[in-house]
Amino acid sequence: MSATLSAAPTAKKLDIDSPYYVTPEQIAFFREQGYIKLKHVLSPEVLAHYGAQITRKVKELNTVNVPLEQRNTYGKAFLQIMNIWTKCAVVKEFVFGQRLARLATELLGTRGVRMYHDQALYKEASGGHTPWHADQHYWPLSNANTCTAWIPLQAVPMEMGPLAFAVKSHQCKLGRDLSISDESERALAKMLRERNFEVVDTPFELGEISFHYGWTFHRAGPNTSNKAREVMTIIYMDQDMKLAEPKNQSQKNDKEGWCPGVKIGEVIDIPTTPLMYTKG
């Protein structure tokens, strides 16, 4: 008598497409507070399968070989690999998952979302803190309907440096001209403290994911553990987002790098900013 062995999970059987329902109260929380953390968004099996492929590509594509202690603050904060979806079919499958894109659409309240780009942010063992900053400082975009999905590929206890948010800071216009740096850490920490912004800095459970607006100020502590903090991110923007006149050198760089051929005032509809989800 032979036993029937169950097949191991494959990419096609892993659920990254079915809806994750958010309540009106959760949507209102995101829009008012500027961020939200949601539990059990992705299963351990999904994270293990796709996480292994993301980590493999990060190691393959990483070009940083300077010892950690010889890098500047930005370099100590994380290894940053962008647009991995264009270099690996398995990662593309993950990034194009409908669950996260649908969530971004509902939280933002748009007709749909495009991907601006993806990026892996791996904070190495003994890696430094990530200074206060707002992502949209770097983006030449016409409106604030943007968000970053921060997707830990493992649980993130406090010693690994989870993402921290300044509550309601997406409504603050001060400090938006600061690039991520020692200066942004000092100046924004001072501004947020003086204006009594609450800071939420808590661990992430396995499967827990956060979304934050492009203008929400956030940071992360150092990784004092002996393991890398492995995080994938996807930046979503309004499907009708237009290219705006760049306001700083970083936005000029993004215009050339992420929006080639798009003219100021045009919808950023090019192959590298694909439509990820649209309401039927």
N, C-alpha and C positions, 0 to 999 in steps of 0.2 A: 504494500500500500504506500503510495507516494504522497507526500505533502505538497500542497500548492503554495508556492512562495509568492507573497505580494510584491509587486514591482516597486522599486524605489521611486520617490517622487521625481517627476521630470519637469522641465521648465513649463511645458504646456499645461500641466496639471496644477501648477501653483497659481493661486488667485491673486492677481494684481489688477483686475478689471472690474470686479463687482462693486456696487456702490457701498460706500461707508456713510451711513446716514448721520448728518449733523442736525441738531435741533435749531429752531429759530433763536433760542437763547444762546446757543453756542456761536451762531453767526453774529448775533448782536455783540457778544463778548469780544469776538475777534475785531470787529469794526471799531468798538469803543476802546478796547485795551491795546490794540495794535499787534497782538500776537494771540496764539492759542496753542496749547499742548493737548494732543489727542492720544489716548491709549489704545493699544491693540489694533492699530491701523494695518500693520503688516504682520504676517505670522512668522514665527521663528524659522520655519522651513523656507519661506520666501527670502528672508534676510540671509540665511546661511547659503542658499544657492546663488543668489545674485551677488551677495557680499563677497563670496570667494572670487567671482569673476572681476568685480570692481577692484578688489585688492590686487589681483594678478596684473591688471592693466596699470594700476597706479605704480606698482613696482617696475613694470616694463617701461612706462613713459616718463618716470621721474628722472630729471636731469640734475637734481641737487646732490652734490657730493661733498659740499663743504661741511666740516664738523659742526655740530649744533652750537657749540660754545663760540664759534667764530662768526655766526650769522647775526644780522640785526634783528630788531624786535619782530618785524614782519616775518622774517625767515625762520625764526624760532617758533612762531605761532602754529604753523602747519605746513605740510606739503600740499600744494594746490595744483590739481590736474583738471583742465577744462575740456568740455565737449568730448567726453569719453564715448558718448553714444555714436559719434562719427567714426570710431576706431574699433568697435567691438559689437558684433551683432547681438550678443547676449545682454550687454549693458543697454543697447538700444531698446531691446524688448522690455527691459525694466523701466527705463525712463519714459517710454511711451505707454506705460500702464495707465488705464483709464481711471482707476480709483483715485490716485493723487490729483490728476488733472481735473476731475470732476469736483473734488473737494476744493481745489483752488478757485474754480469757477463759482461755486456756491458761496465761499467765504468772501470773495471780491464782489460778487453781485454783477458779474459781466455776462455777456452772451456766450462767451467762451474764452479760452486762453491759448496763447502761443507759448512755446518755450523760448526764452531769451538765450539761455545756455544752461548746461549742467556743469557741476564741478565737484570733484572729490576734495575733501578737506581732512587730511590725516594729520592729527596732532601726535607727533612721535612721543615715545616714552621720554620723560623729562623735558618735553617741549614746553615752551613758554606760554604766557597768557596771550589772548587775542584782545587787542585794545578796543575800547569803545569806538563804534562807527555806525554809519547807516549805509546800506548797500547801494541805494539809489544815487548817492553821490557820484557813482561811477557810470551811471546809465543816462544817455541822452534821449530820454523818453518824455512824451507829451503829457502824461498824466500820472497820477499816483496809484493806479490800479495794477499794482505789482505785488508779488509776494515770493518769498523764498521758502521752499519746503526743506526742512533740516531733518535728515533721515539717518539717525545712528544705525550702524550695522551690528551693534551690540548694545547691551545696557551701558549707560554712562553714569557711574557714580560720581560724587563730587570730586574725588581725587583725579578723575580723568579730564575735568574741565568741561562740564556741560554748558550749553548756551544759556546766557542770562539776558533778560529783557528789561528795559526801562519802560514801565507801564505808561501808556498813552503818549509816549514820546514821538509817535508818528505825527502828532498834531503840533509839535514844536518846530519852529522855523530856524531857531538858533543852532549853530554848530553844523549845519548841512554842508558847509564849505570845507570841512576837514577830512582829509584822507586818513586811512587807518595808519596810525603811527604813535610814537611816544607822546607827541603833542596832542593827538585826539584823545588819548587815554587821560591825560592830565586835564585838558580843557573841558571835555565832556563830563568827566567825573565831577569836576567842580560845579559845572552848570547844573547837572542833574541833582546834585546834592543841595545846592542853594535854592533850587526851585521845587524841592521836595518831591521829586519823582520817585515812586516806589520801584524797587528793583526786585525782580523775581529770579532767583538763582536756585534751581532745584534739580535733582538727578532726573535722568530719563530711564524708564523701564525698557526692557526689550520689547520692541514693537511700537513704542511711543514715538510720535513724530510731532514736530512743531511747524507752524506756519507763522511768518511775520511779514508785515508790510515792508516795502522797500525803504521807507523813511523811519522805521522803528529803530531806535538806537539799541545796540546789543553788544555783548562782549562774551568772553569765555576765560575761565581761570586756567592756570597751567595744568599740565598732565604730570602729576607726581607719581603715577603708577609706573610699572615696568612693562606695560603694554601700550601699543598705539591706540589712540581714540580714532576709530574708523568711521567717517561720516560721508555720506553722499548728499548732495544738494541739487535741487532743480529750481530754477528761477522761472516763474510764470509771469506773463503779462497779458493784459487785456488783448483780446484778439484783434481789436481795432486800434491798437497802439500805433501812434505815428512817431516818426523820428523828429526830435527837437534839435534846435541849434545847441551844440555843445557849450557848456558853461565853464569847463575847465579842461586841462590837458588829459585827464583820465577819460572824460567823456569824448574828447576828440579821438583818443585811442580806441575806445569802444565803437565809435562811429565807423572807423576804418576796419576794425577787426571783426565786429559782429554784424555790421549792417552794410556790407559792401554793395554799392550800386543804388542804395536807397537815397532818395532826395529828401531834403528837409520838408516836413509836412506830409510825406507819403506814409501810408500804412507799411509797417515793417513786415512785409509778406515775401519772404525769400526762403529758399530751401533749408537754410540753417536756422530759421525761426518757424518751425512747423506748427500748424494748428494741432493742438493736443486734445482738445475737447470743445465741443460746441453743443448748445442745447438744441434738442430736436424740435 
